[in-house]
């Protein structure tokens, strides 16, 4: 079985959940190629032998940083990356592939259709639904809806789910969890600072010096030249997460899913504009995660006054079986 995973590079959450699924698919005999614009190092840090084809399959949303969207700036990128020519080029790549798993790029779905592949969309939202929330993107929302409509979907939790597909089944939570944990310096509480490829403007202003607290940063976050910050390279992110006391982040499926799987609490920066955020923040608040409002010291004190969240088991094998069933292998 030749399987293509065609994956949005809008943040790392889309790819992270597909990397959770990858070994299940490979154990089923699938030969997998991953089409994504996420840096290959992110893939190979977790799956060293994965075959990656660098490809801008979509845009998602252009962002100024992890908590601010730029809908108008998204438009020229859409014209570049989702043009008829680019879709046909991807379709040519996908011809001869037995099946396509698309997370959840509309142009990837349309390319798979043109290539004649059996196709399954996987996601906790769809981009047509997201784009309808931005007046400047409603034309693209209609186009995306057309590209999505003929496909079947597997809808993940948490999120608004997939809408407007030919048929949709429920898939639960899909996220990675490491088998071993990174070991940080002893005698310090560690706060993993995680804002992905989009970063956070004026990051240092969010990280006050707090006695006994060590901030941990890892690629693609920048280094900070401070004695209360360390930079960790070449450690798979789920291992780093599992060995951390708290994560400072924003609402996103990837980081939330992996924190749920690891039982790690979060301090989060509210993400007002992104339509998916309320669905994720509801889950975060229910498990005791704390929105950063007044000060980091107060937020951390509240986190550490509570019990550590329970680990949420994720049915990766079950999701893999459902994917196999829907794609027919």
Secondary structure as GFF3:
##gff-version 3
##sequence-region A 1 329
A	DSSP	beta_strand	2	7	.	.	.	ID=ss1
A	DSSP	alpha_helix	13	27	.	.	.	ID=ss2
A	DSSP	beta_strand	31	36	.	.	.	ID=ss3
A	DSSP	alpha_helix	40	46	.	.	.	ID=ss4
A	DSSP	beta_strand	51	54	.	.	.	ID=ss5
A	DSSP	beta_strand	63	65	.	.	.	ID=ss6
A	DSSP	beta_strand	68	69	.	.	.	ID=ss7
A	DSSP	alpha_helix	71	81	.	.	.	ID=ss8
A	DSSP	alpha_helix	84	94	.	.	.	ID=ss9
A	DSSP	beta_strand	99	103	.	.	.	ID=ss10
A	DSSP	alpha_helix	106	115	.	.	.	ID=ss11
A	DSSP	beta_strand	118	123	.	.	.	ID=ss12
A	DSSP	alpha_helix	127	131	.	.	.	ID=ss13
A	DSSP	three_ten_helix	135	137	.	.	.	ID=ss14
A	DSSP	alpha_helix	138	149	.	.	.	ID=ss15
A	DSSP	beta_strand	152	156	.	.	.	ID=ss16
A	DSSP	beta_strand	167	172	.	.	.	ID=ss17
A	DSSP	beta_strand	189	193	.	.	.	ID=ss18
A	DSSP	three_ten_helix	196	198	.	.	.	ID=ss19
A	DSSP	three_ten_helix	203	206	.	.	.	ID=ss20
A	DSSP	beta_strand	213	218	.	.	.	ID=ss21
A	DSSP	beta_strand	229	232	.	.	.	ID=ss22
A	DSSP	alpha_helix	237	242	.	.	.	ID=ss23
A	DSSP	beta_strand	246	250	.	.	.	ID=ss24
A	DSSP	alpha_helix	253	262	.	.	.	ID=ss25
A	DSSP	beta_strand	265	269	.	.	.	ID=ss26
A	DSSP	alpha_helix	277	286	.	.	.	ID=ss27
A	DSSP	beta_strand	290	291	.	.	.	ID=ss28
A	DSSP	alpha_helix	296	304	.	.	.	ID=ss29
A	DSSP	alpha_helix	316	327	.	.	.	ID=ss30
###
